Amino acid sequence: MPVIGRLVALVVLGLVMAGCAGGSAGTPGSGDLVAIGAGLAGPAGLSATVYAHGPAHVSAFALDRQGRLWLAGAAATDAGADGVYLVPSAGDTPVEVIADLHTPLGLLWVDGELFVAAKDQVVAYGGFHGTAFATHRTVVTFPRGTGELNGLVQGPDGRLRLGISAPCDHCQATSAYSASVVSFRPDGSGLTVEVHRIRAAVGLAYYPGTSHLFATLNQRDDLGAKTPGDLLVSLERGQDWRFPECYGQGGSACTGVPDAVATLDPHGGVDGVAVVTGQLGDSVGTAAIVAEYAVGKVQIVPLATAPSGTGYAGTAAAFLTGLKNPVPVVVGSGGRLFVGDWTTGLVYEIRTS
């Protein structure tokens, strides 16, 4: 999977998979969804509004200390014309503050700096003065062809963690950083591969107050109907997911591979993930919210301890429909969930009604 290959592949998959469905009875969001505003359908008790009309190809979110929403735009062409934008408040036109980027898919505020994962680098921008940043520094650089740089989060240990896709759909990667999750300190030191041979860890999110890291995992595209589906997984240091031989099918090819938290739609093009712990009311409760680009919906996975007593297990169900191609999701202050639509550039705010 080449750089921006995920976005290109998902455009094609979106045409093929538009009729896919998901969900199961007894799960929040699994019943009949109702109109909740802004052209979306979701569970009764929630409301949706358009928070901002962002640029087309909205690809990532971040929140600063003031609770303001920042977003990245990443087209599927890697022409070096992408950017990062600030939305000062609801209804405001996004202001471009960083221009001429190559496929920014990870954004994160840490100690007054905005970290941007784009192409083969993570760069930190500082000294924001309302319309632009005064400084920037390269934090880490990966060899060209390593793979697509995806979601970026900070763990409770202070280290940053970054998902890196394989540079191909199903070949053996030659770089240790390909098909991995890496961690490093905010100054760029201590770069370490923590999770090995995992095809495409795209969205990353911590369960608040814990070291439990969730990730969305895109599966191989060459499998057709053979794929069990994209996955929501829980990651720990030292795991080996055995890409490309193992793709969730079980058997000897997957010996030692951890169980997924939930199986999502086949070729759903999973992207951003956020963990809510009551912000959207008791009917939603504690759950992972997962965007699926190719099928145009947002899924919910209620998070419960697995029967074995270790890890989590859940069942995915439809949570929001009416979007074209949702990509980023993030939990904001005041009980809000932000969802960005890559195709339309619309940013939706979801809250209890």
N, C-alpha and C positions, 0 to 999 in steps of 0.2 A: 504494500500500500504506500505509494509515494506521498510526499508532502501534499496536503490538501486533497489527497485521494479519497479520504472519507467523505468530504463534501461533494466531490464529483460523483462518487459511487452512490451517494444517497439521493442525488437528484434523479439518477436513473431508477433507483429502487423506489423512490416516491411514486413514480409513474406506474410501476409494476404492482406495488403493494398497497395502493390506495384503499383497497377494499378489505384489508386485514382487520380482524376484530380481536378483542381480548376481554378478560374479566371473568369472574366467577361469582356465584351466589354467596351471600353472607359476608361480603367484604365491603367496607366503605367505598362508595363510588361504583359498586357493581350493579346496583339497581338501575331504574330508569333515571337518567340524568334529566335535569330540567334547565330551562333557560335561566341564566344567572346574570345576563347583561353583556353588552359589548359583543354580541353575536356568539357567545360561548355557551356551552351546556356543561353543567357540573352538578354536584350534590346539592340538594335543597339545603338552605341555610347559609350558602355562600353567595357573594356578589362579585361581579367582575366589572372593571372599568378600564379604559385605555389610559394608562399613566403617561405615556409619551409616544410620539411618532418618531421613532428612531430612524437611523439610516438603514437601507436595505442590508440584509446579510448580518443581522445582529447575532453575535457568536459567543459572547461571554459577558458576565456581570461581576461587579465588585461593589462593596459598600465601604465608604470611608467612615472616620470616627464621628462625623456629623450625621451619618445616616443617609448621605446622598448616594444616588445610584450612578455608577459608572458602567459604560458598556463598550464593547469592542465590536467592530464590523469586519467580517472576513468573507470576501467574495471567493468563488470557486475557481478563480483564475490565477491567483498568486502573482498579480501584476505589480505589486509594490504600492498599491494605491489604497490600502486599508487604513483604518484609523481607530483611535480611542476617543470616547465622547463622555462628557459630564452632563447629567440631567439635574439641574439645580433644584427643581421641585416639580411636583405633579403638574402636567400640562405645559411645562417649559419645552422649548425646542432644544434638543441636545446640542451642546457646543463641542466642536472638535478641538481637542487639546494636543493630540499626537497624530501626525500624518505620516504617509509614505511607509506604512508597515507591510510586512509580508505575513498574512494569515495569523493574526493574533487570536488564539483560542483559550488562553489562560490569563486571568486578571486577579490580582490580590493586593490589598493594602496591608503593609507591615511597617509599623513604627514611622509613619509619615512618608513612606515611599510607596509608589505604585509599581508593582512587579508585573511585567508583561511577558508572557511566553508566546513567541512568534517565530516561525520558521525553525531555525536551529539555535536560537539563543533565548535566554531569559535576561531581560534588561530592567533595571530599577530606575524610576524617574522620581526626582525630589524637587523641593522648592517650588511647589505650585503657587502661583500668584493670581489666580482667577481666570486666566485664559491659556496659560502655558506653563510648562515646567522649566525651571532654571538649570537643572542638572540632570544628567543620566549617566549610568555606569553599567557595564556588562557584568552580569553576575556569573553566569555559566554559559559556555558555548559547547555545542555537540558537533561531531564530525558531520559533514554534509552527507545526506542519505541515511542518517540514523533512523529517521521516522518523524511522524507528525507530533509536535508538542501540544499536549491537550490541557486538561484541568490542572489547576495549581491551588494548593491549600497549605495552611500552616498547622502543624500538629501541636499538641499540648507541650511537647518537648522543645518547641521553638523552631524546629527544623521545617523547611519547606518540602512538600512532596509534589511530584510532577509525573503525570502519566505520559508515556511515550509509545506511540503505536509502532507496530512492525512496519518496515518500509515496503511491504509486499502483502499480498492477500494470504498466501499460505506457504511461503518459502522459509527455509532456515535462515534466520538473521545472522549476519557475521559480526555485528557490533554488539558488545556487551550491554549497551544502553538501549538497543532496539527492543521493542516488545517488552517493556519493563515499567516499573514505577521506581523512580529514583528519589533520593532525598539529599538535601544540602543545607548548610547554614545560610542565613540571609546575606552574609558577605561572600557567598559562593564557595566557601571551603567545605571540605568533608564530603564531596560528591560520592554517593554510594548507591549501588543498585540494591533495592530492598525486596522487590518482587520480580521474579524472573519468568520469562517465556509466557507473557500474558498479551494476547494479540493486540488489543486496543483498549486500554483503560482510559475512558474519555472523560466522564464527569467524576469528580472526587468530592466527598463531603464527610465531615466528622459528625458522629452522634454527639450533640452538645454535652460538654462536661466530661467526656470520656476520650480514650485513645482509640476508639473503634472507628475505623476508616471504611467507608462504603465507596464503591466504584461501579460505574456502568461499563459493561464490556460488550463491545461489538464483536460479533462472530465472523467467521470466514464467509465470503460472498460466493465462493465457487461451489458450495454444497447444495444449493437449491433447496428442495424440500427435505433434504437429509438433516439440515440443522435443527437442533432442539429449540433454538431461539437465542436471542440476545439475553444477557444476564445482568442481574444485580448481584454483586458479590461483596464480601467483607474481606479486607486485606490485612495481612500481618507480615511483618518482616521475615524473610526467609522462604516465603512460599514460592513454589514452582508450578505454573499452570500448564506447562508442557505443550505450548503452541509449537508447531501446527498440528501435531498428532492428535491432541485432545481438544475437542470442541464441545464438551458437555455430553458426549454420547455414552460415557461410562465404559466399563470393560478394562482390559489390560492397558490400553493406551492412556487411560486416565488414572492409573494407580497412583495414589498419594495426592491427587489433586483435591483441593477442598471442595465441599459442596457449595453450590450457589445459594444465596439467600432467596432468590426468586428467578424463575424463567419468564422472560418477557416475549414480545412478539418476534417471530422469525423474521430476520432481516428488517427489524423495526427501525434500525438506525438510532440506537439509544444515544443520548447526549447528556445534558446536564442532570444533576441529582441534587436534591436538598432534603434535609431531615427536619420535619416539624415535630414538635413535642407538646402540642396543645394550642399553638398559635391560631389554628383554624377551627377551634372548638372541639368539644368532646366527641362529636360524631366522626370527626377525622382522627383525632387523637394523635398517637405517635406513629409516624409512618415516613417512609421514603417517597418522595415525589420525583418521578422520572420522566423526562421529555423523550419522546420518540419521533424523530424527524420524519422518517420515511412514511409513517402511517398517520401523521398529522394529529397526534393526540398526546396527552399527558397521562401517565399511569400512576396509581398509588399502590404501595406495598406496605401494609401494616406490619410493624416490626415487633415480633415476639421472639422469645428465647426458643431455640430449636429444641425438639423433643429430647435430644441427647444431653441438653443442659449446657452446651457450649455453642457459641455463635448465635445467629439469628436465622429464622425461616419465615417466609411470608408468601402470600399469593397475590399476584398482580391483578389489578382491575382498572377499567377506564375511569379516569378522574375528571379530565377536561377534554372536550371535543370542540370543533369549530375553528381550530387553528389550521394554518397551512403547513408549516414545518417548524414546530417548536424546537428550540435548541437550549438556551440558558434558562436556569431557574435558580432563585436565591430567596432565602427568608430575610425579610426586612424587619425593621423595628415596628412596634405597634401592631403586631399580629398580621403582617402582610406577607404575601407570597408574590414575587415578581416572576413573570414568564415572558420570554422574548420569542418572537416569531421571525425566523431567519428570512423568509421570503418577503413578508410585508414590512418588516421593520417595526411592527407594533410591539409595544411593551405593555403587558396587562398587569394590573394589580388585582389580586384575589384576597378577599378578607371575609370575615363573618358578616352576614347581613343584619 
